[in-house]
């Protein structure tokens, strides 16, 4: 199959790019691949909202820039921060034009929320399901373009580069080019070849490397792993953001229900199991400190008290106000017997967001020619060592636009149609006789990453983690070489690769900064710059 623009992922980044490309080139084909349904993305589960300077009477670009730089702990790219904050306003207006319904006051002004690390009220939201509303609007807007096609249940296995044409490709090879992808079509159980002069990776995050995460089951780091295998550049993978307040449900593993930071923005108070408000002991901003500080504080309180959770107290917030702003959270709590007007909500940190990823420049270009990346899978320089709350959707929109702006001038330069791309070779492989080989390794990955490479790390834990990951990699690669491809095997392979990159980055960073906290290096050293792998 051939297409003009190939988009891998159907979240806010992928769909924004697809709409813009389709509108600019009505005679060209835009193909969007998603490994489940089009609306099953990390975007869908974003609750809080989009950060943007809308109220210029009380807010300013300079304040938003400063808040982002402070949260990033010295590792943000100031140029990228400025362009995202300033260009983000136009991208938000575009979202509204495409039909996104952000909450408004009775006078018609947007309701603006405040979250940790922000100095002003600047979060646009749609109740507590902002991401779901954005996803709905984008999918609806997509229907206006006949030259966009979405293929569901297509799992991308690998990027196609010169390597597949018989050339030796290493990380030092100049001019690596992307010609498309090999895809496992789950409808016919076959590997298919899709070529394109322009490819965008918008594959989301990798929260599934951890036992407890707010990410859906699809967040297996596929884009990052594929680029690393293709000898592209990855950076800052050690900076994994743990959301401080995921709903604690005994015995529940996998995707945890998120309690948005906006609840604390509306006055929610964190208390330990003894009922003590503890955040004032850790930061003068108390419950609205940046996420890395709040997550470590909760982790420490749980260790002191020997419990698996702390409480989020919203009993003092008028119930009608809480229901209006957080109906989804209210109903979830009610469904498990928690009356937020009388009961405190048990919460604990869960893996939430990867600040590192595929290294890009300010136009979303990766180190591989004709390959772009946007959204959580990309490392643009915006987040540095810690993402400021609600900057992720903003970044995805801004960089999807920038990828489009650059790609529209590059599409005619990559002469893919002149190449002889080989078909996928599955000779000599058979179906795995025992799925336990895959499922047990997956459990091991999640266990070791949660125990050894979580919120707080040590040198000893990192060494142990790497030894076990090396063994899992050897076992899984051996299985991959002899087995027919399946999404389960590919996801395991990708998760092991991402785990390796997280541990490797954490091992190289001999300091504690932002989301990376190592008790053997408890203080910031002389600034260690971006770690590129």
JOURFEN-V722900 format. One record per helix or strand. SS is the DSSP state (@ for helix, = for strand). FROM is the first residue (numbers start at 1). TO is the last residue. If there is no record, write none. Layout:
# JOURFEN-V722900
ss & from & to
SS & FROM & TO
SS & FROM & TO
This chain:
# JOURFEN-V722900
ss & from & to
= & 2 & 8
@ & 12 & 24
= & 30 & 33
@ & 43 & 45
= & 50 & 51
@ & 61 & 71
@ & 78 & 97
= & 104 & 104
= & 110 & 110
= & 112 & 113
= & 123 & 124
@ & 130 & 142
= & 148 & 151
= & 154 & 160
@ & 162 & 165
= & 177 & 177
= & 180 & 185
= & 190 & 201
@ & 207 & 209
= & 212 & 213
@ & 222 & 229
= & 234 & 235
= & 240 & 247
= & 254 & 255
= & 258 & 258
@ & 262 & 265
= & 269 & 271
= & 277 & 277
@ & 279 & 281
@ & 286 & 288
@ & 291 & 305
= & 310 & 313
@ & 319 & 325
@ & 327 & 335
= & 345 & 354
= & 357 & 359
= & 365 & 365
= & 369 & 369
= & 371 & 373
= & 378 & 379
@ & 392 & 407
@ & 416 & 418
= & 430 & 430
@ & 436 & 452
= & 457 & 457
@ & 459 & 482
= & 483 & 483
@ & 487 & 508
= & 513 & 513
= & 516 & 516
= & 518 & 518
@ & 519 & 521
= & 532 & 532
